[in-house]
Amino acid sequence: MKCKKLTALLLTAAMTASVLVGCGGQDNGGTTGGSEPAETPGGGAK
């Protein structure tokens, strides 16, 4: 009976860790996160 409880606890910990690693990461999809567009080099107003 103890073996089943230990196995269930370990599997629960592994699933929780995988969810946190998979869903808790920072999304860096190429956006700066701001509402203003990024400036281009040398693209200032003339």
C-alpha positions in Angstrom: 0.0 0.0 0.0 2.9 2.4 0.8 4.4 1.7 -2.6 1.2 2.8 -4.4 1.1 6.0 -2.4 4.7 6.8 -3.0 4.3 6.1 -6.7 1.3 8.3 -6.9 3.1 11.1 -5.1 6.1 10.9 -7.4 4.0 10.9 -10.5 2.0 13.9 -9.2 5.2 15.8 -8.5 6.5 15.0 -12.0 3.3 16.1 -13.7 3.2 19.3 -11.7 6.8 20.1 -12.5 6.2 19.5 -16.2 3.2 21.8 -16.2 5.1 24.5 -14.5 8.1 24.2 -16.9 5.9 23.9 -20.0 3.4 26.7 -19.2 5.4 28.9 -17.0 8.1 29.9 -19.5 8.5 33.3 -20.9 7.1 33.7 -24.4 9.7 35.4 -26.5 8.0 35.4 -29.9 9.9 38.3 -31.3 7.7 41.1 -29.8 9.0 43.7 -27.4 5.8 43.7 -25.4 5.2 47.4 -25.9 2.3 49.0 -27.8 4.7 51.1 -29.9 6.4 49.6 -33.0 10.2 49.0 -32.6 12.5 51.6 -34.1 14.6 50.6 -37.1 18.2 51.6 -37.3 18.5 54.9 -39.1 14.8 55.1 -39.6 14.3 58.4 -37.8 11.9 61.2 -39.0 13.4 63.5 -41.6 
